[in-house]
Amino acid sequence: MSLQQQLDEAKTQFVANTPAEVHMEMFRMIREQQEAGLVTGLPVGSKAKDFTLKNALGEETTLYEELAKGPVVLTFYRGGWCPFCSMQLRAYQSILPQIEAIGGQLIAISPQSPDNTLTQKEKEELAFTVLSDTNGLIATKYRILFEVPDYIQDLTQNVMGLDLAEYNASDRWILPVPATFMIDESAFIRAAHVDSDFMKRMEPQDILDELSKL
């Protein structure tokens, strides 16, 4: 089963198991983002923005230093609370040996706090680098950050019981649009998948196919 098939099944369950007000407002947010066309990500052919971020143990990772070792698959996700993100990361973990065999590496970034990143990394048994961008500074550089609309803030906190600002150890309600960038050793983006629909992600096989071209 492809990753998207798994995500589609999860979407069906999400709609079936949540009140209409919840999933209809989520779909509204997706639709508004798509219509606005503001969160599109850095374009293919442009140079990736360098950054230095810490993992859950306080160890720093700098993108350009990692690119000196080989191409990087850079993926931004929403957080460990998002089941669609967890499915994505597990699917990417399954192809990590192939990514490394090609000479590449995988780096994942979310706005969640380092503590929540560590919890997720251990729970999902993730062997790749997972970094925290709690203030969304790097997501902003990659043109994928957005302010969570008030109606979603209310829904998330009062219906779903999640205080996203607290979860992210931030004073802002921010999220990245899920995005995956394939970056070559010269720091150029060679392929990208950016979609306001958080129920869609780049297929693992597409990652391997694109990585093999770098």
Secondary structure, 3 states (H helix, E strand, C coil): CCHHHHHHHHHHHHHHHCCHHHHHHHHHHHHHHHHHCCCCCCCCCCECCCCEEEECCCCEEEHHHHHCCCCEEEEECCCCCCHHHHHHHHHHHHCHHHHHHHCCEEEEEECCCHHHHHHHHHHHCCCCEEEECCCCHHHHHCCCEEECCHHHHHHHHHCCCCCHHHHCCCCCCEEECCEEEEECCCCEEEEEEECCCCCCCCCHHHHHHHHCCC
